[in-house]
């Protein structure tokens, strides 16, 4: 597809036309499900195309800071009657010896990727799981279809809509026709690559080592550091943070919750250390993520040794004690626009802008983008406002993440500056003022 073909005009909101639309959503993780929930609630039909060959995505074992937009999404569309997060009452920073050197009283909510996913699936297409009971269908909601094992290979305008071509892992080819294609397929988005082939996802020079430890398996000192606390440690080239998230099947029962850590450490591009940590136990070099359960044990043992040398004892304990660590290369990607082909193709969430995890905003971005796009389709906000808010958020927070990563990983700064960075990143989205460069289309 040429760049000229990708020039956007406008798709009129459906409600003003008084017609029901069919949205084809590429990507069945949290961003795609958020879009599906928001559009389904307007009465439109949605079909999610997920490339994973399994009907359910694998538990990624990851914690999520549930920001305001994430909580708002669940307030609007979640009808499962159960807790969705664990609360933290304090943000605190440790020194190398494990002593608290700074604290601030601040309420934050933390959840898990798996609980979020299964709650969304229960509400979107009625998938039963131990996480929650499936709510009854809502009269007036659109039809929700979830198709796994559908790798998108291309799309073309066809009449007033768009036809999305896909292929299965067995080589079967087919297509799905809709009025609008929503690209919600993550920072390595196929939809974006077709539209903007020059936009690259680039490695930032460091990785996030991640894992969890059951609360009851931690020492008293570690439980004291992380229970109902959002705890940080900074050193040159190193940042680690930890907090509690729901445990097995989404339980929030004390003792059964998980201590979740994110440990940023530098690996130079092309270095033997990067190659080692990104090569799994079967010798496969992973490009972005080494999933839980497949990490090379010898490579992880080296990280255990380094953790004991570099980290406060409470953090070293949970890094060394996790049973299913995983690794994510930290990357950057930003798309110049959020709509193409006259509004027949729309990008949301990580497909639009892949934030560095320092921002703790990826899930919130997906939730916000989905809700605001639904408001635009419903005629509640103008096209100009939808674009300004969506693109402004993407560009502004993307830059913030890059700046935070450079300062955290590649500069030796006093702790107060890291604290200021974190506090700045915690400003509620609705209080942010986007600079002019962020909103120019």
C-alpha positions as CSV (number, residue, x, y, z in Angstrom):
1,X,0.0,0.0,0.0
2,X,1.5,3.4,-1.0
3,X,1.7,6.3,1.4
4,X,-0.7,8.2,-0.8
5,X,-3.3,5.6,-0.3
6,X,-2.9,6.1,3.5
7,X,-4.0,9.7,3.5
8,X,-7.0,10.1,5.9
9,X,-10.2,12.1,5.4
10,X,-13.0,11.3,7.8
11,X,-15.5,8.5,8.6
12,X,-18.7,10.0,9.8
13,X,-19.9,8.8,13.2
14,X,-22.3,5.9,12.8
15,X,-24.9,7.2,15.1
16,X,-25.4,10.3,12.8
17,X,-26.0,7.9,10.0
18,X,-28.3,5.7,12.0
19,X,-26.8,2.5,10.9
20,X,-25.1,-0.5,12.6
21,X,-21.5,-1.1,11.7
22,X,-19.2,-4.1,11.7
23,X,-15.7,-3.5,13.2
24,X,-13.0,-6.0,12.4
25,X,-10.4,-5.7,15.2
26,X,-7.0,-7.1,14.7
27,X,-5.4,-8.2,17.9
28,X,-7.1,-10.2,20.8
29,X,-5.1,-9.0,23.7
30,X,-6.1,-6.2,26.1
31,X,-6.3,-3.4,23.5
32,X,-8.4,-5.4,21.1
33,X,-10.7,-6.5,23.8
34,X,-11.1,-3.0,25.1
35,X,-12.1,-1.8,21.6
36,X,-14.5,-4.8,21.3
37,X,-16.2,-4.0,24.6
38,X,-16.6,-0.3,23.9
39,X,-18.0,-0.8,20.3
40,X,-20.1,-3.8,21.2
41,X,-21.8,-1.7,24.0
42,X,-22.9,0.8,21.3
43,X,-24.8,-1.9,19.5
44,X,-22.2,-2.5,16.7
45,X,-21.0,-5.9,15.7
46,X,-17.3,-6.7,16.2
47,X,-15.0,-9.5,15.1
48,X,-11.6,-9.9,16.7
49,X,-8.9,-11.6,14.7
50,X,-6.2,-13.0,17.0
51,X,-3.1,-14.5,15.4
52,X,-2.3,-16.9,18.4
53,X,-3.2,-20.4,17.4
54,X,-4.7,-21.2,20.8
55,X,-8.2,-20.0,21.7
56,X,-7.0,-18.3,24.8
57,X,-3.8,-16.2,25.2
58,X,-1.2,-17.6,27.6
59,X,-0.9,-16.1,31.0
60,X,1.9,-13.6,30.7
61,X,2.5,-13.5,34.5
62,X,2.7,-9.7,34.4
63,X,1.5,-7.0,36.7
64,X,-0.4,-3.9,35.5
65,X,-0.7,-0.6,37.3
66,X,-4.4,0.1,36.9
67,X,-4.6,3.8,36.1
68,X,-7.7,6.0,35.9
69,X,-8.6,5.0,32.3
70,X,-8.2,1.3,33.0
71,X,-10.5,1.6,36.0
72,X,-13.0,3.7,34.0
73,X,-13.1,1.0,31.3
74,X,-14.0,-1.6,33.9
75,X,-16.5,0.7,35.5
76,X,-18.2,1.1,32.1
77,X,-18.1,-2.4,30.7
78,X,-17.2,-5.0,33.4
79,X,-20.3,-6.7,34.9
80,X,-18.4,-9.4,36.8
81,X,-18.9,-8.9,40.5
82,X,-15.4,-9.4,42.0
83,X,-12.4,-7.3,43.0
84,X,-10.2,-6.3,40.1
85,X,-7.1,-4.9,41.8
86,X,-4.9,-4.8,44.9
87,X,-4.4,-1.4,46.4
88,X,-1.2,0.2,47.5
89,X,-1.2,3.0,50.0
90,X,2.4,4.2,49.8
91,X,5.1,4.8,47.3
92,X,8.6,4.3,48.7
93,X,12.3,4.1,47.7
94,X,15.0,2.0,49.2
95,X,18.8,2.4,49.4
96,X,21.2,-0.4,48.6
97,X,21.0,-1.7,52.2
98,X,17.2,-2.0,52.0
99,X,16.4,1.1,54.2
100,X,13.5,3.4,53.2
101,X,15.0,6.7,52.2
102,X,11.9,8.4,50.8
103,X,8.2,7.7,51.1
104,X,5.0,9.3,50.0
105,X,1.4,8.4,50.9
106,X,-0.3,7.7,47.6
107,X,-3.1,5.3,46.7
108,X,-2.6,3.2,43.6
109,X,-4.3,0.1,42.2
110,X,-2.5,-2.9,40.7
111,X,-3.9,-5.8,38.8
112,X,-2.6,-8.7,36.7
113,X,-2.6,-9.2,33.0
114,X,-4.4,-12.6,33.3
115,X,-7.2,-11.3,35.5
116,X,-7.7,-8.3,33.2
117,X,-7.8,-10.6,30.2
118,X,-10.3,-13.1,31.6
119,X,-12.6,-10.4,32.9
120,X,-12.6,-8.8,29.4
121,X,-13.2,-12.2,27.7
122,X,-16.1,-12.9,30.1
123,X,-17.7,-9.6,29.3
124,X,-16.8,-9.6,25.6
125,X,-17.7,-13.1,24.3
126,X,-18.8,-15.0,27.4
127,X,-15.6,-17.1,28.1
128,X,-16.0,-18.9,31.4
129,X,-13.0,-19.3,33.7
130,X,-12.1,-19.6,37.4
131,X,-11.5,-15.9,37.5
132,X,-15.2,-14.9,37.3
133,X,-18.7,-15.9,36.4
134,X,-19.9,-15.0,33.0
135,X,-22.5,-12.2,33.1
136,X,-25.8,-12.4,31.3
137,X,-25.9,-10.9,27.8
138,X,-27.1,-7.3,27.6
139,X,-30.0,-6.6,25.2
140,X,-29.0,-4.2,22.5
141,X,-25.3,-5.0,22.5
142,X,-23.7,-5.9,19.2
143,X,-22.6,-9.4,18.2
144,X,-19.1,-10.3,19.5
145,X,-17.0,-12.8,17.6
146,X,-13.5,-13.9,18.6
147,X,-11.5,-15.8,16.0
148,X,-8.1,-17.2,17.0
149,X,-5.4,-18.5,14.6
150,X,-5.9,-15.7,12.2
151,X,-2.7,-14.0,11.1
152,X,-3.6,-10.9,9.1
153,X,-1.7,-10.7,5.8
154,X,-3.3,-7.6,4.2
155,X,-6.4,-5.6,3.6
156,X,-8.1,-3.6,0.8
157,X,-10.9,-1.2,0.4
158,X,-14.0,-2.9,-1.0
159,X,-17.1,-0.8,-1.7
160,X,-17.9,1.3,1.4
161,X,-15.9,-1.1,3.7
162,X,-12.7,-3.0,4.0
163,X,-11.8,-6.6,3.5
164,X,-9.2,-8.1,5.8
165,X,-7.2,-11.1,4.6
166,X,-5.8,-13.7,7.0
167,X,-4.0,-17.0,7.1
168,X,-4.2,-19.8,9.7
169,X,-1.2,-21.7,11.0
170,X,-2.3,-24.7,8.9
171,X,-2.1,-22.5,5.7
172,X,-5.8,-21.9,5.2
173,X,-6.5,-18.5,3.7
174,X,-9.6,-16.4,4.1
175,X,-11.0,-12.9,4.7
176,X,-13.4,-11.0,6.9
177,X,-15.3,-8.0,5.6
178,X,-16.2,-5.0,7.8
179,X,-16.9,-1.3,7.7
180,X,-13.8,-0.4,9.7
181,X,-10.6,-2.1,10.6
182,X,-9.2,-1.4,14.1
183,X,-5.5,-2.2,14.5
184,X,-5.0,-3.2,18.1
185,X,-2.2,-5.7,17.4
186,X,0.5,-4.3,19.7
187,X,3.8,-2.6,19.2
188,X,4.8,-5.0,16.4
189,X,1.5,-4.3,14.6
190,X,1.0,-6.0,11.3
191,X,-1.6,-3.4,10.4
192,X,0.8,-0.5,11.1
193,X,3.6,-2.2,9.1
194,X,1.4,-2.4,6.1
195,X,0.3,1.3,6.4
196,X,3.7,2.7,7.5
197,X,6.5,0.4,6.4
198,X,9.1,2.9,7.4
199,X,8.1,3.0,11.0
200,X,10.3,0.7,13.0
201,X,10.2,-0.8,16.5
202,X,13.7,-0.1,17.9
203,X,15.5,-1.6,20.9
204,X,16.3,1.0,23.6
205,X,19.5,-0.6,25.0
206,X,18.1,-2.4,28.1
207,X,15.6,-5.1,29.1
208,X,13.0,-5.6,31.7
209,X,13.5,-8.7,33.7
210,X,10.2,-9.7,35.2
211,X,8.6,-12.3,37.5
212,X,6.5,-12.9,40.6
213,X,6.8,-14.6,44.0
214,X,3.8,-15.8,46.0
215,X,3.4,-13.4,49.0
216,X,3.5,-16.2,51.6
217,X,6.8,-17.5,50.2
218,X,8.6,-14.2,50.9
219,X,10.5,-13.4,54.0
220,X,9.0,-11.1,56.6
221,X,11.4,-8.3,55.4
222,X,10.3,-8.7,51.8
223,X,6.6,-8.8,52.8
224,X,7.1,-5.6,54.8
225,X,8.8,-3.9,51.9
226,X,6.2,-4.8,49.2
227,X,2.8,-5.5,50.9
228,X,0.5,-2.6,50.2
229,X,3.6,-0.6,49.0
230,X,4.9,0.4,45.6
231,X,8.6,0.2,46.1
232,X,11.5,1.4,44.0
233,X,15.3,1.2,43.9
234,X,17.6,3.2,41.6
235,X,21.3,2.8,40.8
236,X,23.4,3.6,37.8
237,X,22.1,1.5,34.9
238,X,19.6,-0.2,37.1
239,X,16.0,0.4,38.2
240,X,13.7,-2.1,40.0
241,X,10.2,-1.7,41.3
242,X,7.8,-4.1,42.9
243,X,4.2,-4.3,44.1
244,X,1.4,-6.7,44.9
245,X,-1.0,-8.1,42.2
246,X,-3.8,-10.6,42.3
247,X,-2.7,-14.3,42.6
248,X,-3.9,-17.6,41.1
249,X,-7.3,-17.2,39.4
250,X,-7.3,-13.6,40.4
251,X,-7.4,-14.1,44.2
252,X,-6.8,-11.0,46.3
253,X,-6.6,-13.0,49.6
254,X,-3.6,-11.9,51.7
255,X,-0.8,-14.5,51.5
256,X,-2.0,-15.7,48.1
257,X,-1.3,-12.6,46.2
258,X,1.8,-12.2,44.1
259,X,4.8,-9.8,44.6
260,X,5.4,-8.6,41.0
261,X,8.8,-7.1,40.1
262,X,10.1,-5.2,37.0
263,X,13.9,-5.0,36.9
264,X,15.4,-2.8,34.3
265,X,19.0,-3.5,33.4
266,X,21.2,-2.5,30.5
267,X,22.3,-4.9,27.7
268,X,24.2,-3.2,24.9
269,X,22.9,-3.8,21.4
270,X,24.7,-6.7,19.8
271,X,26.5,-7.7,23.0
272,X,27.0,-11.3,24.1
273,X,25.0,-10.5,27.3
274,X,22.0,-9.5,25.3
275,X,22.2,-12.5,23.0
276,X,22.4,-14.8,26.0
277,X,19.5,-13.4,27.9
278,X,17.3,-13.3,24.8
279,X,18.0,-16.9,23.7
280,X,15.7,-19.4,25.3
281,X,16.4,-22.8,26.7
282,X,15.9,-24.4,23.3
283,X,18.5,-22.1,21.6
284,X,15.9,-19.9,19.9
285,X,16.8,-16.2,19.8
286,X,13.7,-14.3,20.8
287,X,13.4,-10.8,19.3
288,X,11.3,-9.1,22.0
289,X,10.1,-11.4,24.7
290,X,11.4,-14.6,26.3
291,X,8.1,-15.9,27.8
292,X,7.7,-17.4,31.3
293,X,8.9,-21.0,31.5
294,X,11.3,-21.0,28.6
295,X,14.2,-18.9,29.8
296,X,17.7,-20.4,29.7
297,X,18.5,-21.4,33.3
298,X,22.2,-20.7,33.0
299,X,21.5,-17.1,31.7
300,X,19.0,-16.5,34.6
301,X,21.5,-17.9,37.2
302,X,23.9,-15.1,36.1
303,X,21.1,-12.6,36.7
304,X,20.5,-14.0,40.2
305,X,24.2,-13.5,41.0
306,X,24.1,-9.9,39.7
307,X,20.9,-9.2,41.6
308,X,22.5,-10.2,44.9
309,X,25.4,-7.9,44.1
310,X,23.4,-4.9,42.8
311,X,20.1,-4.8,44.6
312,X,18.7,-4.3,48.1
313,X,18.2,-7.6,49.9
314,X,14.4,-7.5,49.6
315,X,14.6,-7.0,45.9
316,X,17.3,-9.6,45.5
317,X,15.2,-12.1,47.3
318,X,12.2,-11.9,45.0
319,X,14.4,-11.8,41.8
320,X,16.2,-14.9,43.0
321,X,13.0,-16.6,44.2
322,X,10.8,-16.3,41.2
323,X,10.1,-19.6,39.5
324,X,8.9,-18.3,36.1
325,X,10.9,-15.3,35.2
326,X,10.6,-13.7,31.7
327,X,12.4,-11.0,29.8
328,X,11.2,-8.2,27.6
329,X,13.4,-6.1,25.5
330,X,12.5,-2.4,26.0
331,X,11.6,-0.8,22.7
332,X,10.3,2.4,21.1
333,X,7.7,2.8,18.3
334,X,5.5,5.7,17.3
335,X,3.1,6.0,14.4
336,X,2.6,9.5,12.8
337,X,-1.2,9.1,12.5
338,X,-4.1,7.2,14.0
339,X,-6.4,6.8,11.0
340,X,-6.0,5.9,7.4
341,X,-8.1,5.3,4.2
342,X,-10.7,7.8,5.1
343,X,-11.1,6.4,8.6
344,X,-11.6,2.9,7.5
345,X,-8.5,1.9,9.3
346,X,-7.8,3.1,12.9
347,X,-4.8,2.3,15.2
348,X,-5.2,2.2,18.9
349,X,-3.0,1.4,22.0
350,X,0.4,-0.1,21.4
351,X,-0.2,-0.3,17.7
352,X,-0.3,3.5,17.6
353,X,2.5,4.1,20.2
354,X,4.5,1.5,22.1
355,X,5.3,3.2,25.4
356,X,8.3,2.2,27.5
357,X,7.1,0.5,30.7
358,X,8.4,3.3,32.9
359,X,5.2,5.2,32.0
360,X,3.0,2.5,33.4
361,X,0.5,3.7,30.7
362,X,0.2,1.0,28.0
363,X,-3.0,-0.5,29.4
364,X,-4.4,2.9,30.2
365,X,-3.6,4.1,26.6
366,X,-5.5,1.1,25.2
367,X,-8.5,1.7,27.5
368,X,-8.5,5.5,26.8
369,X,-8.1,5.0,23.0
370,X,-11.0,2.4,22.9
371,X,-13.4,4.6,25.0
372,X,-12.7,7.8,23.1
373,X,-13.0,6.1,19.8
374,X,-16.4,4.7,20.8
375,X,-17.4,8.2,21.9
376,X,-16.4,9.5,18.5
377,X,-18.3,6.7,16.7
378,X,-21.3,7.5,18.9
379,X,-21.1,11.2,18.0
380,X,-20.3,12.3,21.5
381,X,-17.0,13.9,20.5
382,X,-15.9,15.5,17.2
383,X,-13.3,14.0,14.9
384,X,-10.9,16.8,15.7
385,X,-11.2,16.2,19.4
386,X,-10.8,12.4,19.1
387,X,-7.7,12.8,17.0
388,X,-6.2,15.6,19.2
389,X,-6.7,13.6,22.4
390,X,-5.6,10.3,21.0
391,X,-2.5,11.4,19.1
392,X,-1.6,14.0,21.7
393,X,-1.6,11.3,24.4
394,X,0.4,8.9,22.2
395,X,3.2,11.4,21.3
396,X,3.4,13.1,24.7
397,X,3.6,9.9,26.8
398,X,5.9,8.2,24.3
399,X,8.4,11.0,24.6
400,X,8.0,10.9,28.4
401,X,8.9,7.2,28.4
402,X,12.0,7.8,26.3
403,X,13.1,10.6,28.6
404,X,12.5,8.5,31.7
405,X,14.4,5.6,30.3
406,X,17.4,7.6,29.2
407,X,17.6,9.3,32.7
408,X,17.1,6.1,34.6
409,X,19.3,3.8,32.6
410,X,22.0,6.0,31.1
411,X,22.5,8.9,33.5
412,X,23.7,9.0,37.1
413,X,21.2,11.2,38.7
414,X,20.3,12.0,42.4
415,X,17.4,10.1,43.7
416,X,15.2,13.2,44.0
417,X,15.2,13.5,40.1
418,X,14.0,9.9,39.7
419,X,11.3,10.7,42.3
420,X,10.3,13.8,40.4
421,X,10.1,11.8,37.1
422,X,7.9,9.2,38.7
423,X,5.6,11.8,40.3
424,X,5.3,13.6,36.9
425,X,4.3,10.3,35.3
426,X,1.6,9.8,37.9
427,X,-0.3,13.0,36.9
428,X,-3.9,11.9,35.8
429,X,-4.3,12.0,32.1
430,X,-7.1,14.5,32.2
431,X,-4.8,16.9,34.0
432,X,-2.1,16.7,31.3
433,X,-1.6,19.7,29.0
434,X,-0.3,18.5,25.7
435,X,2.3,20.8,24.0
436,X,1.5,22.0,20.5
437,X,3.9,19.6,18.8
438,X,2.0,16.6,20.3
439,X,-1.3,17.5,18.7
440,X,-0.4,18.7,15.2
441,X,-1.9,16.3,12.6
